[in-house]
Amino acid sequence: MFAVIRRDFQVVFERDPAATSRLEVLLTYAGFHAIVCHRIAHRLRLWGVPVLPRLIATLARWITGIEIHPAARIGNGFFIDHGMGVVIGETSEIGNDVTLFQGVTLGGTGKERGKRHPTLGDHVVVGAGAKVLGAITIGDHVKIGANSVVLRSVPPHATVVGIPGKIIKALSDEAPEVRMDHINIPDPIAERLEALERMILDLKKRLDETAAERLQKPKGDRP
C-alpha cells in the first residue's frame, strides 16, 4: 500500500504545474489527502473491519470535500485536481493513471444492487463537473469533457462531450497526454449544425443557378 501511495504522491508533480514543494503537497493538497484516506479505508474494508472504513471516508469528506466509498477500487497513479465535490460510488472501478477534476461524479442511476457504478480504464481524464453514471465501461485513454453527462459505455481512444455525452473518435490509437485542452475540445452538435448549414447554402446556390438559367432561355425553349 505504501508503494501505491508513494506513486499517488509522485503524480501530483507530474500533472499539476502548481505543485512545487513536497511539504506543500503533503499539507495542503486535498486530492492527495482523500486518496490516502481511501487507501487506508479500502484496506481495512478488505480485512473485514466494520464501521471504521466508513468513518474514515466520512472524515475525509468533511476535510477535503471529496467523497470516495471505501469499497471503490482505484488503481495506481490516481490524481484528483482541486477535487471539491468529487463523488466516487461504491462499485466504481478505476484503472491506473486516471485523472479527475473538481465536481466529477462516478455515480449510479437507481437503487439496484450489485454493479451500478462506472468502470474507468487506464489513462482516463474526466473534466470538471462531468457525470459518469451507471454500470458502464469507459475505455483506456478516453477523455471526457467538462460538464458532460456520460450514460453509455465509451470505446478506448475517444473523446466524449455534451449532455448526454456524444462520442468523438480519436484520430490515433496512440496514448494521448494526460492533460486535456478544455478550451478547444470538439463540439459534435455544433459541427453537425455547421455541416447542415453548408448543405443548405449549397442547395440554395444550386436552386438560384437553375432559376437564373431558366430565365435566360427563350420562352419557347422553356419546359
Secondary structure, DSSP 8 states (H G I E B T S, - for coil): -HHHHHHHHHHHHHH-TT---HHHHHHH-HHHHHHHHHHHHHHHHHTT--SHHHHHHHHHHHHHS-EE-TT-EE-SS-EESS-TT-EE-TT-EE-SS-EE-TT-EEE-SSS--SS-S-EE-TT-EE-TT-EEESS-EE-TT-EE-TT-EE-S-B-SSEEEETTTTEEEE-S--S---S---SSS---HHHHHHHHHHHHHHHHHHHHHHHHHHHHHS-GGG--
